[in-house]
């Protein structure tokens, strides 16, 4: 029960949090809402003209009958006589009585004149002889009705023009309503994407180690797309359709009150809750099913991402058919979930239409039984028919809202994840590196696995410290802790005597350049990859860095026709392993940081290129502090200090010759690579 309450509370939070994103654009949203009111107002005004237009086409027989009945009652009240003389008197009295519509016009003209008199402006308008007479500034008359009781063509033309004008205003207001509200909806979702992208970049490396990238991509694309398609349409319809329904209902109530027949409002107000009931019942199920659907599509994207990333292995092991089979299985589950949601969603419209048609037929049967005229039928049924589309869209609003909330629940759950490295409240900004880097009794774990335990190390400025050891001994972890990609569990790391947790992260990382064993390149030009992180460098600076990394020659050799403007492809797919490594080294050289972290930066190079790049690195490392992770021990034998790690502890430390004389773990590792001498 408590879980259900928490879930309901989370749903309410999702609604309100989405609304908060619209707050910066409240001016446009207000314009859209005002346009929605204008839609309702013009619709109401247009529908009020419908009876006048119908009377111009259909003679108002019932009005004539009413006049004759009134005249008959007057004659009966005055005197008795034979039937012939009575009929003549009734006809005479009836000729003096005005139809109800003429009485309405006369009363309206008198109302206008009284109002104008209160304002001190005489209104030169009078009504007599079935016509409105205007005396100033131009004298003219407009007939109200002809001899058959139909609206006169002059008045009819005014009503038709007024109806067309009202409908034009309605359509223009509808356009404004949709434009402004959809603009807000689309802008809100764009802000959501920006925020989640910024939030994800602020997460720690541990977060990315624990999450499936395919699921992450799905949440950032499919979930936000679902929110966008729903929110952009929902805001527009939600700010307009209820007002349209209200306008139509008001017209129905007005004409019903005028005629004294309340059958249609009763049918409407009884039928409307019955039509909305399926929305409430089915809407809850839609949200649950779509939440499962978004989880399923995340699995589909995840499977695609994984297979495409490892496509070389898939082909090498002839697993294409097996992977297709696995993908079809995952995709089938997604298909079944979507179909389940679709069946529920598609039930809404038939359920509403059934209720609407039943209510209309009940009203028609009632009208037939009571002899309702065509004009009365039209003035009541037309607004009811026009209200159907807004009611239908209200049904879709519920569907869209539940679908968007299913995606929003997942989105906000991701946004609320916070694994980022926390900056100190008043961080210290450093601008250089002066003395040393010290690890003091540092312990660190990945989950339950202890990597470093009571680790101590000092890296003095200007020295090259290399770390060697078997896989999993903690070499890369030390590098990541120096750059503060992770925080230590206990102990501390000091840079020039300051705990790195007290240093501003951006200023710390400006001091550090990194070249990894597996070079990471963006799908951009070679020049932009080299200059990544530096917006203040010239093309000459880029070329010089490339030359120092022995990359310039292959860039301009013609193998890549666009030279420095050549796009390297996904993860540098158009470059060879050695070329990718040299571009990454050039990038580190251009950054020119006082502290360098090298994760076997020459491991992907051939023998000739390795020598040239090693010379360049030797030049780069001069007067700099270097922490080198070594896999090929030949590259670290000239280091100032070599430390040997085992199970997160330093078991040997010294220079190459010293460690070889000791004959310990370092010598064993070297002999394994080069053979015992």
C-alpha positions in Angstrom: 0.0 0.0 0.0 2.9 2.3 0.9 4.6 1.5 -2.5 1.4 2.4 -4.3 1.2 5.7 -2.5 4.8 6.5 -3.3 4.2 5.7 -6.9 1.2 7.9 -7.1 3.2 10.7 -5.4 6.0 10.2 -8.0 3.4 10.5 -10.8 2.1 13.8 -9.4 5.7 15.1 -9.1 6.3 14.2 -12.8 3.3 16.3 -13.8 4.3 19.3 -11.8 8.0 19.1 -12.8 7.1 19.1 -16.4 4.9 22.2 -15.8 7.9 24.0 -14.1 9.9 23.6 -17.3 7.2 25.7 -19.1 7.5 28.6 -16.6 10.3 30.5 -18.5 8.0 30.6 -21.6 4.9 31.7 -19.7 4.3 34.7 -22.0 4.0 32.5 -25.1 1.9 30.0 -23.1 -0.4 32.8 -22.0 -0.8 33.9 -25.6 -1.7 30.4 -26.6 -4.3 30.1 -23.7 -5.8 33.5 -24.6 -6.1 32.3 -28.2 -7.9 29.3 -26.9 -10.4 31.6 -25.2 -10.8 33.5 -28.5 -11.5 30.2 -30.3 -14.3 29.4 -27.8 -15.7 33.0 -28.0 -15.8 33.1 -31.8 -17.3 29.5 -31.9 -20.0 30.6 -29.5 -20.8 33.7 -31.5 -20.8 31.8 -34.7 -23.2 29.2 -33.4 -25.5 31.9 -32.1 -26.0 33.0 -35.7 -27.0 29.6 -36.9 -30.8 29.9 -36.1 -30.8 33.3 -38.0 -29.2 31.6 -41.0 -31.6 28.7 -40.9 -34.6 31.0 -40.8 -33.3 32.6 -44.0 -33.6 29.2 -45.7 -36.5 27.5 -43.9 -39.8 29.4 -43.3 -40.6 29.6 -39.6 -44.0 28.0 -39.8 -44.2 27.4 -36.1 -43.8 31.1 -35.5 -46.8 31.8 -37.7 -48.8 29.2 -35.9 -47.8 30.8 -32.6 -49.0 34.2 -33.8 -52.4 32.8 -34.9 -52.8 31.0 -31.6 -52.1 34.2 -29.7 -54.6 36.1 -31.8 -57.2 33.5 -31.2 -56.8 33.8 -27.5 -57.1 37.6 -27.7 -60.4 37.4 -29.6 -61.8 34.7 -27.3 -61.0 36.9 -24.3 -62.7 40.0 -25.8 -66.0 38.7 -27.2 -68.0 35.8 -28.4 -69.4 35.5 -32.0 -70.1 33.1 -34.8 -67.3 31.0 -36.2 -67.0 33.1 -39.5 -66.9 36.5 -37.8 -64.5 35.0 -35.2 -62.0 33.8 -37.9 -62.0 37.2 -39.6 -61.3 38.9 -36.3 -58.5 36.4 -35.5 -56.9 37.1 -38.9 -57.2 40.9 -38.3 -55.6 40.7 -34.8 -52.9 38.3 -36.1 -51.9 40.7 -38.9 -51.2 43.3 -36.2 -49.0 40.9 -34.1 -45.3 40.6 -34.8 -43.5 37.3 -35.0 -41.2 36.5 -32.1 -38.1 37.2 -34.2 -39.3 40.7 -35.0 -40.1 41.3 -31.4 -36.5 40.3 -30.6 -35.2 42.8 -33.1 -37.4 45.6 -31.8 -36.3 44.9 -28.2 -32.7 44.8 -29.3 -32.9 48.2 -31.1 -34.6 49.7 -28.0 -31.8 48.3 -25.8 -29.1 49.8 -28.1 -30.9 53.2 -28.0 -31.2 53.2 -24.2 -27.5 52.3 -23.8 -26.4 55.0 -26.3 -28.5 57.5 -24.4 -26.8 56.7 -21.1 -23.5 57.4 -22.9 -24.8 60.7 -24.1 -24.7 59.6 -27.8 -28.1 59.5 -29.6 -28.4 56.5 -31.8 -30.2 57.3 -35.2 -31.8 53.8 -35.4 -35.5 52.8 -35.2 -37.5 49.7 -35.9 -40.9 49.7 -37.5 -42.7 48.0 -40.4 -40.5 44.9 -40.1 -37.4 46.9 -40.9 -34.5 48.6 -39.1 -34.3 52.2 -40.3 -31.0 54.2 -40.0 -31.3 58.0 -40.4 -27.7 59.1 -40.1 -25.1 59.5 -41.6 -26.7 57.7 -44.5 -30.4 57.1 -44.6 -31.3 53.4 -45.4 -33.4 50.5 -44.2 -32.8 46.8 -43.7 -35.8 44.4 -43.8 -35.9 41.8 -41.0 -38.2 39.1 -42.5 -40.1 38.6 -45.7 -43.8 37.7 -46.0 -43.1 34.0 -45.6 -41.4 34.4 -42.2 -37.9 33.9 -43.6 -35.0 36.2 -42.8 -34.8 38.9 -45.4 -31.8 38.6 -47.8 -30.3 41.8 -46.4 -30.3 40.5 -42.8 -29.5 37.0 -44.1 -26.3 38.4 -45.8 -25.3 40.1 -42.6 -25.7 36.8 -40.6 -23.8 34.8 -43.2 -21.0 37.3 -43.4 -20.9 37.4 -39.5 -20.8 33.6 -39.4 -17.9 33.4 -41.9 -16.1 36.2 -40.0 -16.5 34.4 -36.7 -15.2 31.2 -38.3 -12.2 33.0 -39.7 -11.4 34.4 -36.3 -11.9 30.9 -34.8 -9.4 29.4 -37.3 -6.8 32.2 -36.9 -7.1 31.8 -33.1 -6.8 28.0 -33.4 -3.6 28.6 -35.4 -2.2 30.9 -32.8 -3.2 28.5 -30.0 -1.5 25.6 -31.7 1.6 27.5 -32.7 2.3 29.1 -29.3 1.5 26.0 -27.2 3.4 23.6 -29.5 6.3 26.0 -29.5 6.3 25.9 -25.7 6.0 22.1 -25.7 8.8 21.6 -28.2 11.0 24.1 -26.3 10.3 22.3 -23.0 11.5 19.0 -24.4 14.6 20.6 -25.9 15.4 21.9 -22.5 14.8 18.4 -21.0 17.3 17.0 -23.5 19.8 19.7 -22.7 19.4 19.1 -19.0 19.7 15.3 -19.1 22.8 15.5 -21.4 24.4 17.9 -19.0 23.4 15.7 -16.0 24.8 12.6 -17.7 28.2 14.3 -18.4 28.3 15.2 -14.7 28.0 11.6 -13.7 31.1 9.7 -12.5 32.9 7.0 -14.5 31.5 4.5 -12.0 28.0 5.4 -13.3 29.0 4.6 -16.8 30.6 1.4 -15.7 27.3 0.2 -14.1 24.8 1.2 -16.8 24.1 -0.2 -20.3 24.9 2.5 -22.8 22.1 1.3 -25.1 19.6 1.8 -22.3 21.1 5.3 -21.7 20.7 6.2 -25.4 17.1 5.0 -25.4 16.2 7.1 -22.4 17.8 10.2 -24.0 16.2 9.7 -27.4 13.1 7.5 -27.3 11.8 8.7 -23.9 12.3 12.4 -24.7 10.8 11.9 -28.1 7.7 10.3 -26.5 7.5 13.3 -24.2 7.9 15.7 -27.1 5.2 14.2 -29.3 2.8 14.1 -26.4 3.5 17.4 -24.7 3.6 19.4 -27.9 0.1 18.2 -28.9 -1.3 17.9 -25.4 -0.7 21.5 -24.3 -2.4 22.8 -27.5 -5.5 20.6 -27.2 -5.7 20.9 -23.4 -5.8 24.8 -23.6 -8.4 24.8 -26.4 -10.7 21.8 -26.5 -12.3 22.2 -23.1 -13.2 25.8 -24.0 -14.7 24.6 -27.3 -16.7 22.0 -25.5 -17.9 24.7 -23.0 -18.8 27.1 -25.8 -20.9 24.4 -27.6 -22.5 23.4 -24.3 -23.4 27.0 -23.5 -25.1 27.4 -26.9 -27.1 24.3 -26.3 -28.2 25.4 -22.8 -29.0 28.9 -24.1 -31.3 27.7 -26.9 -32.8 25.0 -24.7 -33.7 27.7 -22.1 -35.1 29.9 -24.9 -37.3 27.1 -26.1 -38.1 25.7 -22.7 -36.9 22.3 -23.8 -34.0 20.9 -21.6 -33.9 17.4 -23.1 -30.6 17.8 -25.0 -28.7 19.3 -22.0 -29.9 16.5 -19.8 -28.9 13.9 -22.4 -25.5 15.7 -22.8 -24.7 16.0 -19.2 -25.7 12.4 -18.5 -23.8 11.1 -21.6 -20.6 13.1 -21.1 -19.6 11.4 -17.8 -20.4 8.1 -19.4 -18.1 9.0 -22.3 -15.3 10.1 -20.0 -15.5 7.0 -17.9 -13.6 4.8 -20.4 -10.8 7.4 -20.4 -10.3 7.2 -16.7 -10.4 3.4 -16.6 -8.2 2.8 -19.7 -5.9 5.7 -19.1 -4.3 4.1 -16.1 -3.6 0.9 -18.0 -2.1 2.8 -20.9 0.5 4.4 -18.6 1.6 1.1 -17.1 1.8 -0.6 -20.5 3.8 2.2 -22.1 6.2 2.2 -19.3 6.9 -1.4 -20.1 7.1 -0.5 -23.8 9.8 2.1 -23.2 11.8 -0.5 -21.2 11.5 -2.9 -24.1 12.6 -0.4 -26.7 15.6 0.3 -24.5 16.5 -3.4 -24.7 16.2 -3.2 -28.5 18.5 -0.2 -28.7 20.9 -1.8 -26.3 21.2 -5.0 -28.3 21.8 -3.0 -31.5 24.4 -0.9 -29.9 26.2 -3.9 -28.4 26.2 -5.9 -31.7 27.3 -3.0 -33.9 30.1 -2.1 -31.5 31.4 -5.7 -31.5 30.6 -6.4 -35.1 34.1 -7.6 -35.9 33.8 -10.3 -33.2 30.4 -11.3 -34.5 31.7 -11.8 -38.0 34.9 -13.5 -36.8 33.0 -16.1 -34.9 30.3 -16.5 -37.6 27.5 -15.4 -35.2 25.4 -13.3 -37.6 22.5 -15.7 -37.6 22.6 -16.2 -33.9 22.6 -12.4 -33.3 19.7 -11.9 -35.7 17.8 -14.6 -33.7 18.5 -12.9 -30.4 17.5 -9.5 -31.8 14.3 -10.8 -33.2 13.5 -12.3 -29.8 14.0 -8.9 -28.1 12.2 -7.0 -30.8 9.3 -9.5 -30.6 8.8 -8.7 -26.9 8.8 -5.0 -27.7 6.2 -5.6 -30.4 3.9 -7.5 -28.1 4.1 -4.7 -25.5 3.3 -2.0 -28.0 0.4 -4.0 -29.4 -0.9 -4.4 -25.9 -0.8 -0.6 -25.4 -2.3 -0.1 -28.8 -5.3 -2.3 -28.1 -6.0 -0.4 -24.9 -5.5 3.0 -26.6 -7.7 2.2 -29.6 -10.6 1.2 -27.3 -11.1 4.8 -26.2 -12.4 6.3 -29.4 -15.0 3.5 -30.1 -16.2 3.7 -26.5 -16.7 7.4 -26.8 -18.3 7.2 -30.2 -20.8 4.6 -29.0 -21.9 6.8 -26.1 -22.1 9.9 -28.4 -24.1 8.1 -31.1 -26.5 6.6 -28.6 -27.1 10.0 -27.0 -27.7 11.6 -30.4 -30.2 8.9 -31.4 -32.0 9.3 -28.1 -32.4 13.0 -28.7 -33.6 12.5 -32.3 -36.3 10.0 -31.1 -37.3 12.5 -28.5 -37.4 15.4 -31.1 -39.5 13.3 -33.4 -42.0 12.4 -30.7 -42.4 16.1 -29.7 -42.5 17.6 -33.2 -39.4 19.7 -32.9 -38.9 22.0 -35.9 -35.9 21.8 -38.2 -34.6 25.2 -37.1 -34.8 24.1 -33.4 -33.2 20.8 -34.2 -30.4 22.5 -36.1 -29.6 25.1 -33.5 -29.3 22.3 -30.9 -27.7 19.5 -32.9 -25.0 21.6 -34.7 -23.2 22.6 -31.5 -23.5 19.0 -30.2 -21.9 17.7 -33.5 -19.2 20.4 -33.3 -18.4 19.4 -29.7 -17.7 15.8 -30.7 -14.2 16.5 -32.2 -13.0 18.5 -29.1 -14.4 15.7 -26.9 -12.5 13.1 -29.0 -9.3 15.2 -28.7 -9.8 15.3 -24.9 -9.7 11.5 -25.1 -6.4 11.7 -26.9 -5.1 14.2 -24.4 -5.5 11.5 -21.7 -3.8 9.0 -23.9 -0.9 11.3 -24.8 -0.6 12.5 -21.2 -0.3 9.0 -19.8 2.2 8.0 -22.5 4.3 11.1 -21.8 4.1 10.6 -18.1 5.3 7.0 -18.5 8.3 8.4 -20.4 8.7 11.3 -17.9 8.8 8.9 -14.9 11.8 7.2 -16.5 13.4 10.5 -17.5 13.1 12.0 -14.1 14.4 8.8 -12.5 17.5 9.2 -14.7 17.8 12.9 -14.0 17.6 12.4 -10.3 20.5 10.0 -10.4 23.5 11.7 -8.9 26.8 9.9 -8.9 28.9 12.9 -10.0 32.1 14.0 -8.2 31.0 16.6 -5.6 32.8 20.0 -5.8 33.9 21.6 -2.5 31.6 24.4 -1.2 34.4 26.9 -1.7 36.9 25.2 -4.0 40.5 26.3 -4.3 41.6 27.2 -7.8 45.2 26.3 -8.7 47.0 27.6 -11.7 50.2 25.5 -11.7 52.0 22.5 -10.3 55.0 23.3 -8.1 56.0 20.4 -5.8 54.6 16.9 -5.8 51.6 14.5 -5.9 51.2 12.4 -2.8 49.0 9.4 -2.0 48.5 9.1 1.7 47.1 5.8 3.0 44.6 5.7 0.1 42.0 2.9 -0.1 39.5 2.4 -3.0 37.0 -0.2 -4.1 34.9 -1.0 -7.1 31.7 -2.2 -5.4 32.8 -5.0 -3.1 36.2 -5.5 -4.8 39.1 -3.8 -3.0 41.5 -2.3 -5.5 43.8 -0.1 -3.3 44.4 -0.7 0.4 46.5 1.7 2.4 48.3 2.9 -0.7 51.1 5.4 -0.4 53.1 7.1 -3.2 54.9 10.3 -3.9 55.4 11.6 -7.4 57.8 14.6 -7.4 57.6 17.4 -9.9 59.7 16.7 -13.0 60.0 13.0 -12.5 58.8 10.1 -14.6 57.1 7.4 -12.5 56.1 4.2 -14.2 53.8 1.6 -12.7 53.9 -2.1 -13.8 51.9 -5.1 -12.6 49.5 -7.8 -13.7 46.1 -7.0 -15.0 43.7 -5.9 -12.2 46.5 -4.8 -9.9 45.2 -1.2 -9.8 47.5 0.6 -12.3 44.7 2.5 -14.2 42.8 3.2 -10.9 45.8 5.2 -9.7 45.7 7.3 -12.8 41.9 7.9 -12.5 42.3 8.9 -8.9 45.0 11.5 -9.8 42.6 13.1 -12.3 39.8 12.7 -9.7 37.5 10.7 -12.0 36.7 8.9 -8.7 37.0 9.8 -5.1 39.0 7.7 -2.6 37.1 5.7 0.0 39.6 6.7 2.6 43.0 8.5 2.9 43.7 11.4 0.7 45.6 12.6 -2.5 47.5 15.8 -2.3 48.7 18.1 -5.1 51.2 20.6 -3.7 50.0 19.8 -0.3 46.3 20.5 -1.0 43.7 17.7 -0.9 42.4 17.3 -4.5 38.8 17.2 -3.0 39.3 20.8 -2.1 40.6 21.9 -5.5 38.2 23.1 -8.2 37.8 20.2 -10.6 38.2 22.2 -13.8 41.5 23.8 -12.6 42.9 20.4 -11.5 42.1 18.8 -14.8 43.7 21.7 -16.7 47.0 20.5 -15.2 46.6 17.0 -16.5 47.0 15.5 -20.0 46.0 12.0 -20.7 46.8 9.5 -23.5 45.1 6.2 -23.2 46.1 2.8 -24.5 42.8 2.7 -26.6 42.8 6.1 -28.3 39.4 7.8 -28.1 38.5 10.0 -31.1 35.3 11.9 -32.1 33.6 11.6 -35.4 35.1 14.9 -36.5 38.1 16.2 -38.5 41.6 15.3 -37.6 42.4 19.0 -36.8 39.4 19.3 -34.4 40.4 16.0 -32.7 43.9 17.3 -32.1 42.6 20.7 -30.9 39.9 19.2 -28.7 39.6 21.2 -25.4 41.6 24.1 -26.9 39.6 26.9 -28.5 42.6 29.3 -28.5 45.0 27.5 -30.9 45.8 28.2 -34.5 46.2 25.8 -37.4 50.0 26.2 -37.1 49.8 25.1 -33.5 47.9 22.0 -34.5 50.4 21.2 -37.3 53.3 21.6 -34.9 51.7 19.2 -32.4 51.0 16.7 -35.2 54.7 16.9 -36.3 55.9 16.3 -32.8 53.7 13.2 -32.6 54.9 12.0 -36.0 51.3 12.4 -37.3 51.8 15.2 -39.9 53.3 12.9 -42.5 50.4 10.5 -42.7 47.9 13.3 -42.5 49.2 15.1 -45.6 50.5 12.0 -47.5 47.3 11.7 -49.6 46.0 8.6 -47.9 43.4 11.0 -46.4 42.6 13.3 -49.3 41.2 16.1 -47.1 44.3 16.2 -44.9 43.6 17.9 -41.6 40.0 18.3 -42.6 39.4 14.6 -43.1 36.6 13.2 -40.9 38.0 10.2 -38.9 34.6 8.4 -38.6 33.0 6.7 -35.6 35.8 6.2 -33.0 38.4 7.0 -35.7 37.3 4.1 -38.0 39.0 5.6 -41.0 42.4 5.6 -39.3 44.7 2.7 -38.6 45.6 1.9 -35.0 48.9 3.6 -35.1 47.4 6.7 -36.8 44.7 7.0 -34.1 47.3 6.7 -31.4 49.4 9.5 -32.9 46.5 11.8 -33.2 45.7 11.2 -29.5 49.3 11.9 -28.6 49.2 15.1 -30.7 46.1 16.2 -28.7 48.0 15.6 -25.4 51.0 17.5 -26.7 48.9 20.5 -27.7 47.3 20.6 -24.3 50.9 20.9 -22.9 49.9 20.2 -19.3 52.5 20.0 -16.5 51.3 16.6 -15.5 51.0 13.8 -18.0 49.3 10.4 -17.6 50.4 7.9 -20.3 48.6 4.6 -20.4 51.1 2.8 -22.7 50.8 5.5 -25.3 53.1 3.7 -27.8 51.5 0.3 -27.6 49.7 0.5 -30.9 52.6 1.7 -33.0 54.9 -0.3 -35.3 58.6 -0.5 -34.4 59.8 2.4 -36.6 57.0 4.8 -35.6 57.4 3.8 -31.9 61.0 5.0 -31.9 60.0 8.3 -33.5 57.1 8.9 -31.1 59.1 7.7 -28.1 61.6 10.4 -28.9 58.9 13.0 -29.1 57.4 11.8 -25.8 60.9 12.0 -24.2 61.0 15.6 -25.4 57.5 16.3 -24.1 58.2 14.7 -20.7 61.2 16.8 -20.1 60.6 19.1 -17.1 57.2 17.6 -16.7 55.7 15.2 -14.2 54.7 11.9 -15.8 52.8 9.0 -14.5 53.1 6.1 -17.0 51.2 2.9 -17.0 53.5 0.3 -18.6 52.6 -2.9 -20.4 55.7 -3.1 -22.6 58.5 -2.8 -20.0 61.0 -1.7 -22.7 59.3 1.8 -22.7 59.8 2.5 -18.9 63.4 1.4 -18.3 64.6 5.0 -18.3 62.0 6.2 -15.8 63.1 7.9 -12.6 61.1 5.5 -10.6 59.3 2.2 -11.3 56.8 0.8 -8.9 55.5 -2.7 -9.1 51.8 -3.3 -8.0 50.3 -6.4 -6.7 46.8 -6.6 -5.2 46.7 -2.8 -4.8 50.0 -2.5 -2.9 53.5 -1.5 -3.9 55.7 -4.5 -3.6 58.8 -3.1 -5.3 60.1 0.4 -6.1 63.2 1.7 -7.7 65.0 2.3 -11.1 65.2 -0.3 -13.8 68.8 -1.5 -12.9 68.0 -1.6 -9.2 64.9 -3.7 -9.7 66.7 -6.1 -12.0 69.4 -6.6 -9.4 66.8 -7.4 -6.7 65.4 -10.2 -8.9 61.9 -9.8 -7.7 58.6 -9.4 -9.4 59.8 -6.8 -11.9 62.5 -9.1 -13.2 60.0 -12.0 -13.5 57.7 -9.8 -15.6 60.5 -8.6 -17.8 61.9 -12.1 -18.3 58.4 -13.2 -19.3 58.3 -10.5 -22.0 61.9 -10.8 -23.3 63.1 -14.2 -22.1 65.6 -14.8 -19.3 69.1 -13.6 -20.0 
